[in-house]
């Protein structure tokens, strides 16, 4: 997968716009503290989603998903355990962009914290 700077910049700008918009809706004004507050949640969401995808792609949930699929499959048409695809084969979403956007949003939040406390 190639790094697409323009696409990542657009997603980052949309994320920052949504942070400011949610800050205005939730706090009824836009301040540095409200920006830091909302960007913390957005950063946490991005990074936790990327870590979840990393865990799924590592194969950690494969046995559990195969077992549940085998258990809940219809009685007569049971498949073999080896024939059932694992969760890591079914979910092909890449977690690296989520981690990148979470990292950049977290860095912008850190800059806002430094500006606030300076």
N, C-alpha and C positions, 0 to 999 in steps of 0.2 A: 504494500500500500504506500503510495507516494504522499509526501507532505504537500498539501495544497494550502499555501499561505493566504490566498484571497478568501477561500471558503472558511478557514479558521478565524480570520479577522472578522468576517461578517457574523459568524456565530458568537464571537466574543463581544462584538458591539451590540448584538441583540440581547445577549445575557446582561450586559451592563445597563441597557435601556430597561429591561424587565426589572432589574434590581432597583433602579431609580423609581420606576412606576409603582412597584409593590411597596417601596418605602413611602411614597407619597400616599398611596391608598391606605396603608396600615397606620402610619404615624401622622397623617394629615399634613405633613410638611417634609421637606427634604433637608436633612441635616447630615453632618458627618457621622454622627452616632447612629442614625437610622440607616445610613448606607452600610456602615460596618455591621450592624445587626442583621440586615437582610443578606448581605454578601456572605456572612458566616454560614447561614443556612444553605445558600446556593452552593458554596464551596464544599460543604459537608455532603450535600446530595451528590454532586459530581464525583467526589472522591470515593464515597461509599458505593456508588453504582459501578465505578471502575474496578474497585476491589471485589465486588460481587461477581462481575463478569470474569475477572482474573481467576477467582476461585472456581467458577463454573467451568472455564476452559481448561483448568488443571485436571479435571476429571474427578473432583472430590464428590460431586453429587451423582455420578453416573450409576453406581450400584443401587442407590436409593431410588432413582427414577426408573431404572430397569425393573427393580423389584415391585414398585407400585404399578407399573404398566403391566407386568405379568400377573399380579394379583387381581387387578380390576379388568383384565381382558375376559371376553366371553368364554364360557365353559368349554365348548367343544372345539373351538378354533384356537386353542392355546399355542402360542409360539414358544420356541426355545429361547432360553435366556440370552444366548449369544446373538440371536437374530434381532433383538430389540436394540434400537440405537440409543446411545447414552445421551444425557442432557448436553454434554459438551459438543456432540455432533449436531444437535438440533438447534442450538443457539449460536449463531454465527456473528453476532454483533461484536464489533471491536471495542474494547474498553480503553484503548490508548487515547483517543480524542477526548473522552470524558475526563480522564486523568489530566490531560494537558489543559483543558479549560478550567478544571478545578484548581490546578496549580496556578494558573495565571490570575484567576479571580481571587485566590487566596493571597497572592503577592500584591495585588491591588488593594486588598483589604488591609494587609500589613502596612502598606505605604500610608493608607488613610489613618491607621492607628498611630503610626509615627508622627504624622502631621497633627493629629489630635493631641497627643501627649507632648509635643515639642513646644 
